Amino acid sequence: MSKRNKKRLTRRQQEIRRKRLKKRRRRRRLVIILELIILCILGTTAFGLFKLGKMERTNLSNIRNNGLKQTGYTNVALFGLDSRGKNLGKGNRTDTIMIASINNETKKVKLVSVYRDTMLKQNGEHYDKANAAYSVGGPETAVNMLNENLDLDIQDYVSVNFLALADVIDMVDGITVKLTDEEVVHMNNYCVETSKVTGKKYKKIEPAVAGTYKLNGVQAVSYARIRYTAGGDYKRTERQRLVLKKTADKLKQQDLATLNKIIDKVMPEVSTSFTTKEILSLATGAFDYELGETTGFPFDLETPEQIPGYSGSYVIPKGLEENVIKLHQFLYPNKDYTPTATVTDISNTLNDMTNVYPNTTESGTSQNE
């Protein structure tokens, strides 16, 4: 072979080698990019799981309902605990009881406050105030109580204490609320205990006059606890729903860094039955959810001075069956509903026990008054 041919061969071989090297480099780059993408996905998931792992988890293994399914909706029980410690399970009375119903198609959320002194059937046996269920049997008993008395299909719950709400409100730089003279006075008084329980500071509003104020965590929680004004517990639940709405509006305005700090701070103060998969699924559409109408239950009620065999004050539905029909019309306006035999039986029993019947106003106070 001539020297010229050898040079040509060498050049050709070198060119082939260069092409092969370029291909290998491209493949390596592609592999590295894919690895980075996979690592990012795994890292994000692991990060999310780490965050979620800070929550207290309770599996609701024995949830019952009256055979009804609210298809197209996700129903969640929200419990605000009058907790002075880290325990979020039974032994705590629920200072706040709410039902959040999410329309899975429109992403609209409706909130219903169940007045904590409402007399309802407990554990399918005796009758007591609604807030007693959680104390006796924890979240599972409380969810079953709501399902049995209200013909609902709640499968999950979220519980928080005073500190969780106060922390969130402080981390979104407070909420702005219009207060009456009376509300300012009572809020200042409640702040003393709320500050002691949460270990957080506040500034007393002086002079105690009506106005629009920016409330920090202690003040907002204290405002939501007020019940000794006109309207009593009914007005108190309105305040609670207002605080939640204003807090949700502020959360939507936060950047990712702030939201991350809030999650870190609040997760240990939350108890839930949601699985990690369910939480991640809900989280993907978190900013699409919109808090819509809110109300209190029962709609028509009385507060008798005395109930035979019971002591203390109770809220009595003026016909549980009639009130539950109104509840379903509020939550699911496009669905037909007929009360189950369970609700009808409970309603009749309450009528006979309390002598409070539909369309009577012989004693107590109506929510509508």
C-alpha positions as CSV (number, residue, x, y, z in Angstrom):
1,M,0.0,0.0,0.0
2,S,1.4,3.4,-1.0
3,K,2.1,6.1,1.6
4,R,-0.6,8.3,0.0
5,N,-3.2,5.5,0.5
6,K,-2.1,5.0,4.1
7,K,-2.6,8.7,4.8
8,R,-6.1,8.6,3.2
9,L,-7.0,5.6,5.4
10,T,-5.7,7.3,8.5
11,R,-7.7,10.4,7.8
12,R,-10.8,8.4,7.2
13,Q,-10.3,6.4,10.4
14,Q,-9.8,9.7,12.3
15,E,-13.0,11.1,10.8
16,I,-14.9,8.0,11.8
17,R,-13.4,8.2,15.3
18,R,-14.4,11.8,15.6
19,K,-18.0,11.0,14.6
20,R,-18.2,8.2,17.1
21,L,-16.8,10.4,19.8
22,K,-19.5,13.1,19.0
23,K,-22.2,10.4,19.2
24,R,-20.9,9.2,22.5
25,R,-20.7,12.7,23.9
26,R,-24.3,13.4,22.7
27,R,-25.5,10.2,24.4
28,R,-23.7,11.0,27.6
29,R,-25.2,14.4,27.7
30,L,-28.7,13.0,27.1
31,V,-28.1,10.4,29.8
32,I,-26.9,13.1,32.2
33,I,-29.9,15.3,31.4
34,L,-32.3,12.4,31.9
35,E,-30.6,11.5,35.2
36,L,-30.9,15.1,36.4
37,I,-34.6,15.2,35.5
38,I,-35.2,11.9,37.3
39,L,-33.2,13.1,40.3
40,C,-35.2,16.4,40.4
41,I,-38.5,14.4,40.3
42,L,-37.3,12.0,43.0
43,G,-35.9,14.9,45.0
44,T,-39.1,16.9,44.9
45,T,-41.2,13.9,45.8
46,A,-38.9,13.0,48.7
47,F,-38.9,16.6,49.8
48,G,-42.7,16.5,49.7
49,L,-42.9,13.2,51.6
50,F,-40.5,14.6,54.2
51,K,-42.8,17.6,54.7
52,L,-45.9,15.5,54.9
53,G,-44.2,13.1,57.3
54,K,-44.2,15.8,60.0
55,M,-48.0,15.6,60.3
56,E,-49.8,13.4,62.8
57,R,-51.6,10.7,60.8
58,T,-54.7,8.8,61.9
59,N,-56.2,6.1,59.7
60,L,-60.0,6.1,59.9
61,S,-60.6,2.4,59.6
62,N,-64.3,2.2,60.6
63,I,-66.1,5.1,58.9
64,R,-69.9,4.6,58.6
65,N,-72.6,6.5,56.8
66,N,-76.3,6.0,56.1
67,G,-75.7,4.5,52.7
68,L,-75.6,7.8,50.8
69,K,-72.8,8.8,48.4
70,Q,-72.2,12.4,47.5
71,T,-70.6,11.7,44.1
72,G,-68.7,14.5,42.4
73,Y,-67.8,16.0,45.8
74,T,-65.0,15.6,48.4
75,N,-66.3,16.1,51.9
76,V,-63.9,16.8,54.7
77,A,-64.5,17.4,58.4
78,L,-62.5,20.3,59.9
79,F,-61.9,20.3,63.6
80,G,-60.4,23.2,65.6
81,L,-59.3,21.8,68.9
82,D,-59.4,23.5,72.3
83,S,-56.0,22.0,72.8
84,R,-53.5,23.3,75.3
85,G,-50.8,20.8,74.3
86,K,-49.5,18.7,71.3
87,N,-52.2,16.0,71.7
88,L,-54.6,16.3,68.7
89,G,-56.5,13.1,69.4
90,K,-59.4,12.1,71.8
91,G,-59.6,13.9,75.1
92,N,-60.0,17.3,73.2
93,R,-63.3,19.0,72.7
94,T,-63.8,20.5,69.3
95,D,-64.1,24.3,69.7
96,T,-64.8,24.4,66.0
97,I,-66.6,21.9,63.8
98,M,-66.9,22.5,60.1
99,I,-67.8,20.6,57.0
100,A,-65.9,21.5,53.8
101,S,-67.5,20.3,50.7
102,I,-65.4,20.6,47.5
103,N,-67.1,20.4,44.1
104,N,-64.6,18.4,42.2
105,E,-65.6,19.9,38.9
106,T,-65.9,23.6,39.7
107,K,-63.3,23.6,42.6
108,K,-65.8,25.7,44.6
109,V,-65.6,25.0,48.3
110,K,-68.6,25.5,50.6
111,L,-68.2,25.7,54.4
112,V,-70.8,24.7,57.0
113,S,-70.2,25.3,60.8
114,V,-72.0,22.8,63.0
115,Y,-72.7,24.6,66.3
116,R,-70.8,22.8,69.0
117,D,-73.7,22.7,71.5
118,T,-76.0,21.0,69.0
119,M,-77.7,18.0,70.5
120,L,-77.0,15.0,68.2
121,K,-76.9,11.2,68.4
122,Q,-73.5,9.9,69.5
123,N,-72.0,6.5,68.5
124,G,-75.5,5.3,67.4
125,E,-76.5,5.3,71.1
126,H,-76.9,8.3,73.4
127,Y,-77.4,12.0,72.8
128,D,-75.0,14.8,73.7
129,K,-73.4,18.0,72.4
130,A,-71.7,17.7,69.0
131,N,-68.4,18.7,70.4
132,A,-68.4,15.7,72.8
133,A,-67.8,13.1,70.1
134,Y,-64.2,14.0,69.4
135,S,-63.4,14.1,73.1
136,V,-64.8,10.6,73.7
137,G,-63.5,8.8,70.6
138,G,-61.3,11.1,68.6
139,P,-61.8,12.1,64.9
140,E,-63.3,8.8,63.8
141,T,-66.1,9.0,66.3
142,A,-66.7,12.7,65.4
143,V,-66.8,12.0,61.6
144,N,-69.3,9.1,62.2
145,M,-71.4,11.4,64.3
146,L,-71.6,14.0,61.4
147,N,-72.4,11.2,58.9
148,E,-75.1,9.6,60.9
149,N,-77.0,12.7,61.9
150,L,-76.6,14.7,58.7
151,D,-76.8,12.0,56.0
152,L,-73.3,12.8,54.8
153,D,-70.4,10.8,53.3
154,I,-67.4,12.3,55.0
155,Q,-64.3,10.0,54.7
156,D,-61.5,12.3,55.9
157,Y,-60.7,15.0,58.5
158,V,-58.1,17.6,59.3
159,S,-57.6,18.8,62.9
160,V,-55.6,21.8,64.1
161,N,-55.1,23.6,67.4
162,F,-54.9,27.3,68.3
163,L,-51.2,27.5,67.6
164,A,-51.5,26.3,64.0
165,L,-53.9,29.0,63.0
166,A,-52.0,31.7,64.8
167,D,-48.7,30.7,63.2
168,V,-50.2,30.8,59.7
169,I,-51.8,34.2,60.2
170,D,-48.5,35.6,61.5
171,M,-46.6,34.2,58.6
172,V,-48.9,35.8,56.0
173,D,-48.4,39.2,57.9
174,G,-51.8,39.2,59.5
175,I,-55.4,39.7,58.3
176,T,-57.5,42.9,58.2
177,V,-60.9,42.7,59.9
178,K,-63.6,45.3,60.7
179,L,-64.5,45.1,64.4
180,T,-67.3,46.5,66.6
181,D,-66.7,48.2,69.9
182,E,-67.9,45.0,71.7
183,E,-65.7,42.8,69.6
184,V,-62.6,44.8,70.4
185,V,-63.2,44.6,74.1
186,H,-63.8,40.8,74.1
187,M,-60.9,40.2,71.7
188,N,-58.5,42.0,74.0
189,N,-59.8,39.9,76.9
190,Y,-59.4,36.6,74.9
191,C,-55.9,37.6,73.8
192,V,-54.6,37.1,77.4
193,E,-55.3,33.4,77.4
194,T,-54.6,32.8,73.7
195,S,-51.2,34.4,74.1
196,K,-50.4,32.2,77.1
197,V,-51.5,29.0,75.3
198,T,-49.6,29.7,72.1
199,G,-46.6,31.4,73.6
200,K,-47.0,34.2,71.1
201,K,-47.2,38.0,71.6
202,Y,-49.8,40.6,70.7
203,K,-50.5,44.3,71.2
204,K,-53.7,45.3,73.0
205,I,-56.0,47.6,71.0
206,E,-56.4,50.8,72.8
207,P,-58.6,52.6,73.0
208,A,-61.1,49.7,72.5
209,V,-63.2,51.3,69.8
210,A,-64.8,50.1,66.6
211,G,-62.7,50.2,63.5
212,T,-60.8,48.2,60.8
213,Y,-57.7,46.6,62.3
214,K,-54.8,44.5,61.1
215,L,-54.8,41.5,63.4
216,N,-51.8,39.2,64.2
217,G,-52.1,35.5,64.9
218,V,-53.1,35.9,68.6
219,Q,-55.6,38.6,67.9
220,A,-57.2,36.8,65.0
221,V,-57.6,33.5,66.9
222,S,-59.0,35.5,69.9
223,Y,-61.5,37.2,67.5
224,A,-62.6,33.8,66.2
225,R,-63.2,32.6,69.8
226,I,-65.6,35.4,70.8
227,R,-69.0,34.1,71.7
228,Y,-70.4,36.6,74.3
229,T,-71.8,39.1,71.9
230,A,-75.2,39.4,70.3
231,G,-75.7,36.2,68.3
232,G,-73.6,34.1,70.7
233,D,-72.2,30.9,69.1
234,Y,-73.9,31.6,65.8
235,K,-72.0,34.8,65.4
236,R,-68.8,33.2,66.6
237,T,-68.9,30.6,63.8
238,E,-69.4,33.5,61.3
239,R,-66.2,35.0,62.7
240,Q,-64.4,31.7,62.3
241,R,-65.4,31.3,58.7
242,L,-64.4,34.9,58.0
243,V,-60.9,34.3,59.5
244,L,-60.5,31.2,57.4
245,K,-61.5,33.0,54.2
246,K,-59.2,36.0,54.8
247,T,-56.4,33.6,55.7
248,A,-56.9,31.6,52.5
249,D,-57.0,34.8,50.4
250,K,-53.6,35.8,51.9
251,L,-52.1,32.4,51.4
252,K,-52.8,32.6,47.7
253,Q,-50.8,35.8,47.5
254,Q,-47.6,34.2,49.0
255,D,-44.5,33.2,47.1
256,L,-43.1,29.6,47.2
257,A,-40.4,30.5,49.8
258,T,-43.0,31.8,52.3
259,L,-45.4,28.8,51.6
260,N,-42.5,26.5,52.3
261,K,-41.8,28.2,55.7
262,I,-45.5,27.9,56.6
263,I,-45.5,24.2,55.8
264,D,-42.4,23.6,57.9
265,K,-43.9,25.5,60.8
266,V,-47.5,24.2,60.7
267,M,-47.2,20.6,59.7
268,P,-46.4,19.3,63.2
269,E,-49.5,21.0,64.5
270,V,-51.9,19.2,62.1
271,S,-53.6,15.8,62.3
272,T,-55.3,14.2,59.3
273,S,-56.5,11.0,57.8
274,F,-55.5,11.9,54.2
275,T,-52.8,9.7,52.7
276,T,-49.7,11.2,51.1
277,K,-51.1,10.4,47.6
278,E,-54.4,12.1,48.4
279,I,-52.6,15.2,49.8
280,L,-50.3,15.5,46.8
281,S,-53.4,15.1,44.5
282,L,-55.2,17.9,46.3
283,A,-52.1,20.1,46.4
284,T,-51.8,20.1,42.6
285,G,-55.0,22.1,42.3
286,A,-54.7,24.1,45.5
287,F,-54.7,27.5,43.9
288,D,-57.7,26.6,41.7
289,Y,-59.9,26.1,44.8
290,E,-62.2,29.0,45.7
291,L,-64.0,29.4,49.0
292,G,-67.6,30.2,48.2
293,E,-70.8,30.3,50.3
294,T,-70.7,29.6,54.0
295,T,-73.4,29.0,56.6
296,G,-74.2,27.5,60.0
297,F,-76.1,24.4,61.1
298,P,-78.8,24.0,62.3
299,F,-80.6,26.6,60.2
300,D,-83.7,26.7,62.4
301,L,-83.1,26.1,66.1
302,E,-84.1,26.8,69.7
303,T,-82.1,26.9,72.9
304,P,-84.5,25.7,75.6
305,E,-83.9,26.7,79.2
306,Q,-84.1,23.1,80.3
307,I,-84.2,19.6,78.7
308,P,-85.5,16.7,80.9
309,G,-82.6,14.5,82.1
310,Y,-79.9,17.0,80.9
311,S,-78.1,20.0,82.4
312,G,-76.5,22.9,80.6
313,S,-77.3,24.7,77.5
314,Y,-78.1,22.9,74.2
315,V,-78.9,24.0,70.7
316,I,-81.8,22.0,69.4
317,P,-82.7,21.7,65.7
318,K,-86.4,22.7,65.1
319,G,-86.8,19.4,63.3
320,L,-83.5,17.7,62.5
321,E,-85.0,16.2,59.4
322,E,-86.1,19.6,58.0
323,N,-82.7,21.1,58.8
324,V,-80.8,18.3,57.1
325,I,-83.0,18.8,53.9
326,K,-81.9,22.4,53.9
327,L,-78.3,21.4,54.5
328,H,-78.3,19.2,51.4
329,Q,-80.0,21.9,49.3
330,F,-77.2,24.2,50.3
331,L,-74.3,21.8,49.7
332,Y,-75.7,19.9,46.7
333,P,-78.3,22.1,45.0
334,N,-78.5,20.0,41.8
335,K,-79.0,16.6,43.5
336,D,-82.2,15.0,44.7
337,Y,-82.3,14.1,48.3
338,T,-84.7,12.2,50.6
339,P,-83.8,11.8,54.3
340,T,-82.8,8.3,55.3
341,A,-84.8,6.4,57.9
342,T,-81.8,7.0,60.3
343,V,-82.1,10.8,60.2
344,T,-86.0,10.6,60.4
345,D,-85.7,8.4,63.5
346,I,-83.1,10.7,65.2
347,S,-85.3,13.7,64.3
348,N,-88.4,12.2,65.9
349,T,-86.5,11.2,69.0
350,L,-85.1,14.7,69.4
351,N,-88.5,16.2,69.0
352,D,-89.9,14.0,71.8
353,M,-86.9,14.4,74.1
354,T,-86.7,18.2,73.9
355,N,-90.3,19.2,73.1
356,V,-88.9,21.3,70.3
357,Y,-90.7,20.7,67.0
358,P,-90.6,22.2,63.5
359,N,-92.3,25.6,63.1
360,T,-92.5,26.3,66.9
361,T,-90.9,29.2,68.7
362,E,-92.1,28.5,72.2
363,S,-88.7,28.8,73.8
364,G,-85.1,29.7,73.2
365,T,-83.6,31.7,70.3
366,S,-83.8,31.2,66.6
367,Q,-80.7,31.6,64.4
368,N,-82.8,33.8,62.1
369,E,-83.8,36.2,64.9
